[in-house]
Amino acid sequence: MKRGFRYLEHTADVLVEAWAPTITELFEELAKAMFEIMTDTTKVEPRTCIDIETEGFDLENALYRWLEELLILHDSENLVFGDFKVYKVEKVSENRYVVLGKACGEVFDSSKHEPRTVVKAVTYAQMSVEKVDGIWRATVVFDI
């Protein structure tokens, strides 16, 4: 099985299920899924790349913080991203996971980028990150 994501039914928000052979690719897929909610990422050019370093107390919190950092960049600098590279998701101590990656994109331009749904927040509702039969899987709910 390769990597990917799909949107599942949810009453008010957007529920995403993603899968990938590695934890780093899983984080990349979920970032792409979040920005696909907002715009067509195939039309986003990698004009600006931003290094992102964050950490969490467990895998779910590390994923939450990674996605939250991307959403903060979107909200504060009006950036949309289409390319993501996660170099490391690593447990460095009992309650500390480090995430190192980068996101590439450009300033949102409504004449070029299709405005879709506004993502208000990443949530912990129904969030899970696990490795099942050699495949990393996760679910995340985005507040819209």
Biotite code that builds the C-alpha atoms (Angstrom):
import biotite.structure as struc

atoms = struc.array([
    struc.Atom([0.000, 0.000, 0.000], chain_id="A", res_id=1, res_name="MET", atom_name="CA", element="C"),
    struc.Atom([1.315, 3.413, -0.922], chain_id="A", res_id=2, res_name="LYS", atom_name="CA", element="C"),
    struc.Atom([0.505, 6.640, 0.842], chain_id="A", res_id=3, res_name="ARG", atom_name="CA", element="C"),
    struc.Atom([-2.526, 8.867, 0.722], chain_id="A", res_id=4, res_name="GLY", atom_name="CA", element="C"),
    struc.Atom([-5.513, 10.323, 2.509], chain_id="A", res_id=5, res_name="PHE", atom_name="CA", element="C"),
    struc.Atom([-9.269, 10.495, 2.226], chain_id="A", res_id=6, res_name="ARG", atom_name="CA", element="C"),
    struc.Atom([-12.028, 12.570, 3.728], chain_id="A", res_id=7, res_name="TYR", atom_name="CA", element="C"),
    struc.Atom([-14.586, 10.720, 5.835], chain_id="A", res_id=8, res_name="LEU", atom_name="CA", element="C"),
    struc.Atom([-18.103, 11.746, 6.825], chain_id="A", res_id=9, res_name="GLU", atom_name="CA", element="C"),
    struc.Atom([-18.319, 14.055, 9.818], chain_id="A", res_id=10, res_name="HIS", atom_name="CA", element="C"),
    struc.Atom([-21.277, 16.063, 11.072], chain_id="A", res_id=11, res_name="THR", atom_name="CA", element="C"),
    struc.Atom([-19.787, 19.568, 11.137], chain_id="A", res_id=12, res_name="ALA", atom_name="CA", element="C"),
    struc.Atom([-16.036, 19.410, 10.631], chain_id="A", res_id=13, res_name="ASP", atom_name="CA", element="C"),
    struc.Atom([-13.645, 17.590, 8.289], chain_id="A", res_id=14, res_name="VAL", atom_name="CA", element="C"),
    struc.Atom([-12.389, 14.149, 9.311], chain_id="A", res_id=15, res_name="LEU", atom_name="CA", element="C"),
    struc.Atom([-9.272, 12.932, 7.495], chain_id="A", res_id=16, res_name="VAL", atom_name="CA", element="C"),
    struc.Atom([-7.811, 9.444, 7.473], chain_id="A", res_id=17, res_name="GLU", atom_name="CA", element="C"),
    struc.Atom([-4.250, 9.122, 6.163], chain_id="A", res_id=18, res_name="ALA", atom_name="CA", element="C"),
    struc.Atom([-1.785, 6.276, 5.650], chain_id="A", res_id=19, res_name="TRP", atom_name="CA", element="C"),
    struc.Atom([1.869, 5.929, 4.672], chain_id="A", res_id=20, res_name="ALA", atom_name="CA", element="C"),
    struc.Atom([4.760, 3.492, 5.016], chain_id="A", res_id=21, res_name="PRO", atom_name="CA", element="C"),
    struc.Atom([6.723, 5.865, 7.290], chain_id="A", res_id=22, res_name="THR", atom_name="CA", element="C"),
    struc.Atom([5.766, 8.260, 10.074], chain_id="A", res_id=23, res_name="ILE", atom_name="CA", element="C"),
    struc.Atom([7.419, 11.170, 8.240], chain_id="A", res_id=24, res_name="THR", atom_name="CA", element="C"),
    struc.Atom([5.359, 10.513, 5.085], chain_id="A", res_id=25, res_name="GLU", atom_name="CA", element="C"),
    struc.Atom([2.230, 10.261, 7.239], chain_id="A", res_id=26, res_name="LEU", atom_name="CA", element="C"),
    struc.Atom([2.848, 13.770, 8.623], chain_id="A", res_id=27, res_name="PHE", atom_name="CA", element="C"),
    struc.Atom([3.374, 15.008, 5.039], chain_id="A", res_id=28, res_name="GLU", atom_name="CA", element="C"),
    struc.Atom([0.081, 13.465, 3.883], chain_id="A", res_id=29, res_name="GLU", atom_name="CA", element="C"),
    struc.Atom([-1.885, 15.088, 6.694], chain_id="A", res_id=30, res_name="LEU", atom_name="CA", element="C"),
    struc.Atom([-0.369, 18.493, 5.968], chain_id="A", res_id=31, res_name="ALA", atom_name="CA", element="C"),
    struc.Atom([-1.375, 18.123, 2.320], chain_id="A", res_id=32, res_name="LYS", atom_name="CA", element="C"),
    struc.Atom([-4.870, 16.994, 3.334], chain_id="A", res_id=33, res_name="ALA", atom_name="CA", element="C"),
    struc.Atom([-5.273, 20.097, 5.521], chain_id="A", res_id=34, res_name="MET", atom_name="CA", element="C"),
    struc.Atom([-4.275, 22.457, 2.710], chain_id="A", res_id=35, res_name="PHE", atom_name="CA", element="C"),
    struc.Atom([-6.457, 20.593, 0.181], chain_id="A", res_id=36, res_name="GLU", atom_name="CA", element="C"),
    struc.Atom([-9.413, 21.561, 2.373], chain_id="A", res_id=37, res_name="ILE", atom_name="CA", element="C"),
    struc.Atom([-8.417, 25.211, 1.820], chain_id="A", res_id=38, res_name="MET", atom_name="CA", element="C"),
    struc.Atom([-7.345, 25.206, -1.865], chain_id="A", res_id=39, res_name="THR", atom_name="CA", element="C"),
    struc.Atom([-6.212, 23.093, -4.810], chain_id="A", res_id=40, res_name="ASP", atom_name="CA", element="C"),
    struc.Atom([-2.604, 22.400, -3.787], chain_id="A", res_id=41, res_name="THR", atom_name="CA", element="C"),
    struc.Atom([-1.610, 21.439, -7.348], chain_id="A", res_id=42, res_name="THR", atom_name="CA", element="C"),
    struc.Atom([-1.819, 25.138, -8.216], chain_id="A", res_id=43, res_name="LYS", atom_name="CA", element="C"),
    struc.Atom([0.467, 26.220, -5.353], chain_id="A", res_id=44, res_name="VAL", atom_name="CA", element="C"),
    struc.Atom([4.012, 26.977, -6.488], chain_id="A", res_id=45, res_name="GLU", atom_name="CA", element="C"),
    struc.Atom([6.949, 26.375, -4.113], chain_id="A", res_id=46, res_name="PRO", atom_name="CA", element="C"),
    struc.Atom([8.123, 30.011, -4.122], chain_id="A", res_id=47, res_name="ARG", atom_name="CA", element="C"),
    struc.Atom([8.790, 30.171, -0.379], chain_id="A", res_id=48, res_name="THR", atom_name="CA", element="C"),
    struc.Atom([10.068, 27.323, 1.801], chain_id="A", res_id=49, res_name="CYS", atom_name="CA", element="C"),
    struc.Atom([9.884, 27.538, 5.568], chain_id="A", res_id=50, res_name="ILE", atom_name="CA", element="C"),
    struc.Atom([11.718, 25.216, 7.953], chain_id="A", res_id=51, res_name="ASP", atom_name="CA", element="C"),
    struc.Atom([9.549, 23.994, 10.789], chain_id="A", res_id=52, res_name="ILE", atom_name="CA", element="C"),
    struc.Atom([10.767, 22.528, 14.041], chain_id="A", res_id=53, res_name="GLU", atom_name="CA", element="C"),
    struc.Atom([8.272, 21.609, 16.700], chain_id="A", res_id=54, res_name="THR", atom_name="CA", element="C"),
    struc.Atom([7.810, 19.050, 19.419], chain_id="A", res_id=55, res_name="GLU", atom_name="CA", element="C"),
    struc.Atom([5.122, 17.219, 21.311], chain_id="A", res_id=56, res_name="GLY", atom_name="CA", element="C"),
    struc.Atom([4.760, 15.041, 24.382], chain_id="A", res_id=57, res_name="PHE", atom_name="CA", element="C"),
    struc.Atom([3.488, 12.051, 22.330], chain_id="A", res_id=58, res_name="ASP", atom_name="CA", element="C"),
    struc.Atom([2.897, 11.238, 18.644], chain_id="A", res_id=59, res_name="LEU", atom_name="CA", element="C"),
    struc.Atom([-0.589, 12.754, 18.568], chain_id="A", res_id=60, res_name="GLU", atom_name="CA", element="C"),
    struc.Atom([0.641, 15.976, 20.169], chain_id="A", res_id=61, res_name="ASN", atom_name="CA", element="C"),
    struc.Atom([3.626, 16.103, 17.783], chain_id="A", res_id=62, res_name="ALA", atom_name="CA", element="C"),
    struc.Atom([1.258, 15.745, 14.811], chain_id="A", res_id=63, res_name="LEU", atom_name="CA", element="C"),
    struc.Atom([-1.069, 18.363, 16.261], chain_id="A", res_id=64, res_name="TYR", atom_name="CA", element="C"),
    struc.Atom([1.823, 20.825, 16.752], chain_id="A", res_id=65, res_name="ARG", atom_name="CA", element="C"),
    struc.Atom([3.161, 20.215, 13.191], chain_id="A", res_id=66, res_name="TRP", atom_name="CA", element="C"),
    struc.Atom([-0.244, 20.933, 11.654], chain_id="A", res_id=67, res_name="LEU", atom_name="CA", element="C"),
    struc.Atom([-0.848, 23.857, 14.016], chain_id="A", res_id=68, res_name="GLU", atom_name="CA", element="C"),
    struc.Atom([2.454, 25.488, 12.985], chain_id="A", res_id=69, res_name="GLU", atom_name="CA", element="C"),
    struc.Atom([1.414, 25.247, 9.327], chain_id="A", res_id=70, res_name="LEU", atom_name="CA", element="C"),
    struc.Atom([-2.002, 26.710, 10.099], chain_id="A", res_id=71, res_name="LEU", atom_name="CA", element="C"),
    struc.Atom([-0.409, 29.587, 12.047], chain_id="A", res_id=72, res_name="ILE", atom_name="CA", element="C"),
    struc.Atom([1.794, 30.390, 9.025], chain_id="A", res_id=73, res_name="LEU", atom_name="CA", element="C"),
    struc.Atom([-1.289, 30.323, 6.822], chain_id="A", res_id=74, res_name="HIS", atom_name="CA", element="C"),
    struc.Atom([-3.269, 32.591, 9.138], chain_id="A", res_id=75, res_name="ASP", atom_name="CA", element="C"),
    struc.Atom([-0.479, 35.053, 9.990], chain_id="A", res_id=76, res_name="SER", atom_name="CA", element="C"),
    struc.Atom([1.270, 35.329, 6.606], chain_id="A", res_id=77, res_name="GLU", atom_name="CA", element="C"),
    struc.Atom([-1.533, 34.319, 4.201], chain_id="A", res_id=78, res_name="ASN", atom_name="CA", element="C"),
    struc.Atom([0.601, 31.448, 2.893], chain_id="A", res_id=79, res_name="LEU", atom_name="CA", element="C"),
    struc.Atom([-0.705, 28.291, 1.250], chain_id="A", res_id=80, res_name="VAL", atom_name="CA", element="C"),
    struc.Atom([1.507, 25.258, 0.921], chain_id="A", res_id=81, res_name="PHE", atom_name="CA", element="C"),
    struc.Atom([1.532, 22.408, -1.553], chain_id="A", res_id=82, res_name="GLY", atom_name="CA", element="C"),
    struc.Atom([4.867, 20.684, -0.901], chain_id="A", res_id=83, res_name="ASP", atom_name="CA", element="C"),
    struc.Atom([5.833, 19.195, 2.435], chain_id="A", res_id=84, res_name="PHE", atom_name="CA", element="C"),
    struc.Atom([8.944, 17.354, 3.553], chain_id="A", res_id=85, res_name="LYS", atom_name="CA", element="C"),
    struc.Atom([9.256, 15.910, 7.037], chain_id="A", res_id=86, res_name="VAL", atom_name="CA", element="C"),
    struc.Atom([12.817, 14.882, 7.782], chain_id="A", res_id=87, res_name="TYR", atom_name="CA", element="C"),
    struc.Atom([12.333, 13.536, 11.259], chain_id="A", res_id=88, res_name="LYS", atom_name="CA", element="C"),
    struc.Atom([9.678, 12.502, 13.753], chain_id="A", res_id=89, res_name="VAL", atom_name="CA", element="C"),
    struc.Atom([11.713, 11.169, 16.622], chain_id="A", res_id=90, res_name="GLU", atom_name="CA", element="C"),
    struc.Atom([11.166, 10.255, 20.244], chain_id="A", res_id=91, res_name="LYS", atom_name="CA", element="C"),
    struc.Atom([14.061, 11.944, 22.037], chain_id="A", res_id=92, res_name="VAL", atom_name="CA", element="C"),
    struc.Atom([13.004, 11.294, 25.639], chain_id="A", res_id=93, res_name="SER", atom_name="CA", element="C"),
    struc.Atom([10.170, 9.771, 27.656], chain_id="A", res_id=94, res_name="GLU", atom_name="CA", element="C"),
    struc.Atom([7.716, 12.595, 26.931], chain_id="A", res_id=95, res_name="ASN", atom_name="CA", element="C"),
    struc.Atom([9.291, 14.426, 24.001], chain_id="A", res_id=96, res_name="ARG", atom_name="CA", element="C"),
    struc.Atom([8.971, 13.898, 20.254], chain_id="A", res_id=97, res_name="TYR", atom_name="CA", element="C"),
    struc.Atom([10.733, 16.242, 17.827], chain_id="A", res_id=98, res_name="VAL", atom_name="CA", element="C"),
    struc.Atom([9.412, 17.033, 14.341], chain_id="A", res_id=99, res_name="VAL", atom_name="CA", element="C"),
    struc.Atom([11.702, 18.597, 11.723], chain_id="A", res_id=100, res_name="LEU", atom_name="CA", element="C"),
    struc.Atom([10.361, 19.483, 8.313], chain_id="A", res_id=101, res_name="GLY", atom_name="CA", element="C"),
    struc.Atom([9.648, 22.158, 5.774], chain_id="A", res_id=102, res_name="LYS", atom_name="CA", element="C"),
    struc.Atom([6.703, 23.474, 3.844], chain_id="A", res_id=103, res_name="ALA", atom_name="CA", element="C"),
    struc.Atom([6.913, 25.173, 0.460], chain_id="A", res_id=104, res_name="CYS", atom_name="CA", element="C"),
    struc.Atom([4.264, 27.397, -1.039], chain_id="A", res_id=105, res_name="GLY", atom_name="CA", element="C"),
    struc.Atom([3.340, 30.979, -1.747], chain_id="A", res_id=106, res_name="GLU", atom_name="CA", element="C"),
    struc.Atom([1.084, 33.823, -0.709], chain_id="A", res_id=107, res_name="VAL", atom_name="CA", element="C"),
    struc.Atom([-2.574, 33.033, -1.366], chain_id="A", res_id=108, res_name="PHE", atom_name="CA", element="C"),
    struc.Atom([-3.863, 34.774, -4.494], chain_id="A", res_id=109, res_name="ASP", atom_name="CA", element="C"),
    struc.Atom([-7.593, 34.393, -5.153], chain_id="A", res_id=110, res_name="SER", atom_name="CA", element="C"),
    struc.Atom([-7.065, 34.922, -8.884], chain_id="A", res_id=111, res_name="SER", atom_name="CA", element="C"),
    struc.Atom([-4.784, 31.849, -8.948], chain_id="A", res_id=112, res_name="LYS", atom_name="CA", element="C"),
    struc.Atom([-5.804, 29.726, -5.959], chain_id="A", res_id=113, res_name="HIS", atom_name="CA", element="C"),
    struc.Atom([-9.304, 28.376, -5.602], chain_id="A", res_id=114, res_name="GLU", atom_name="CA", element="C"),
    struc.Atom([-10.689, 29.472, -2.225], chain_id="A", res_id=115, res_name="PRO", atom_name="CA", element="C"),
    struc.Atom([-12.294, 26.475, -0.561], chain_id="A", res_id=116, res_name="ARG", atom_name="CA", element="C"),
    struc.Atom([-13.151, 25.980, 3.115], chain_id="A", res_id=117, res_name="THR", atom_name="CA", element="C"),
    struc.Atom([-11.446, 27.892, 5.923], chain_id="A", res_id=118, res_name="VAL", atom_name="CA", element="C"),
    struc.Atom([-9.735, 25.611, 8.447], chain_id="A", res_id=119, res_name="VAL", atom_name="CA", element="C"),
    struc.Atom([-10.100, 27.282, 11.845], chain_id="A", res_id=120, res_name="LYS", atom_name="CA", element="C"),
    struc.Atom([-8.160, 24.770, 13.923], chain_id="A", res_id=121, res_name="ALA", atom_name="CA", element="C"),
    struc.Atom([-6.641, 21.334, 14.270], chain_id="A", res_id=122, res_name="VAL", atom_name="CA", element="C"),
    struc.Atom([-8.469, 19.346, 16.961], chain_id="A", res_id=123, res_name="THR", atom_name="CA", element="C"),
    struc.Atom([-7.791, 16.356, 19.178], chain_id="A", res_id=124, res_name="TYR", atom_name="CA", element="C"),
    struc.Atom([-11.270, 14.966, 18.491], chain_id="A", res_id=125, res_name="ALA", atom_name="CA", element="C"),
    struc.Atom([-10.922, 11.421, 17.118], chain_id="A", res_id=126, res_name="GLN", atom_name="CA", element="C"),
    struc.Atom([-7.161, 11.957, 16.641], chain_id="A", res_id=127, res_name="MET", atom_name="CA", element="C"),
    struc.Atom([-5.085, 8.806, 16.442], chain_id="A", res_id=128, res_name="SER", atom_name="CA", element="C"),
    struc.Atom([-1.635, 7.854, 15.198], chain_id="A", res_id=129, res_name="VAL", atom_name="CA", element="C"),
    struc.Atom([-0.669, 4.193, 15.037], chain_id="A", res_id=130, res_name="GLU", atom_name="CA", element="C"),
    struc.Atom([1.296, 1.634, 13.096], chain_id="A", res_id=131, res_name="LYS", atom_name="CA", element="C"),
    struc.Atom([-0.854, -1.290, 11.944], chain_id="A", res_id=132, res_name="VAL", atom_name="CA", element="C"),
    struc.Atom([0.562, -4.183, 9.918], chain_id="A", res_id=133, res_name="ASP", atom_name="CA", element="C"),
    struc.Atom([3.619, -2.136, 8.951], chain_id="A", res_id=134, res_name="GLY", atom_name="CA", element="C"),
    struc.Atom([1.595, 0.895, 7.759], chain_id="A", res_id=135, res_name="ILE", atom_name="CA", element="C"),
    struc.Atom([1.324, 4.170, 9.663], chain_id="A", res_id=136, res_name="TRP", atom_name="CA", element="C"),
    struc.Atom([-2.266, 5.394, 9.943], chain_id="A", res_id=137, res_name="ARG", atom_name="CA", element="C"),
    struc.Atom([-3.811, 8.491, 11.462], chain_id="A", res_id=138, res_name="ALA", atom_name="CA", element="C"),
    struc.Atom([-7.097, 10.304, 11.768], chain_id="A", res_id=139, res_name="THR", atom_name="CA", element="C"),
    struc.Atom([-7.471, 14.032, 12.389], chain_id="A", res_id=140, res_name="VAL", atom_name="CA", element="C"),
    struc.Atom([-10.509, 16.293, 12.633], chain_id="A", res_id=141, res_name="VAL", atom_name="CA", element="C"),
    struc.Atom([-10.170, 19.859, 11.339], chain_id="A", res_id=142, res_name="PHE", atom_name="CA", element="C"),
    struc.Atom([-12.495, 22.522, 12.712], chain_id="A", res_id=143, res_name="ASP", atom_name="CA", element="C"),
    struc.Atom([-14.014, 24.474, 9.810], chain_id="A", res_id=144, res_name="ILE", atom_name="CA", element="C"),
])
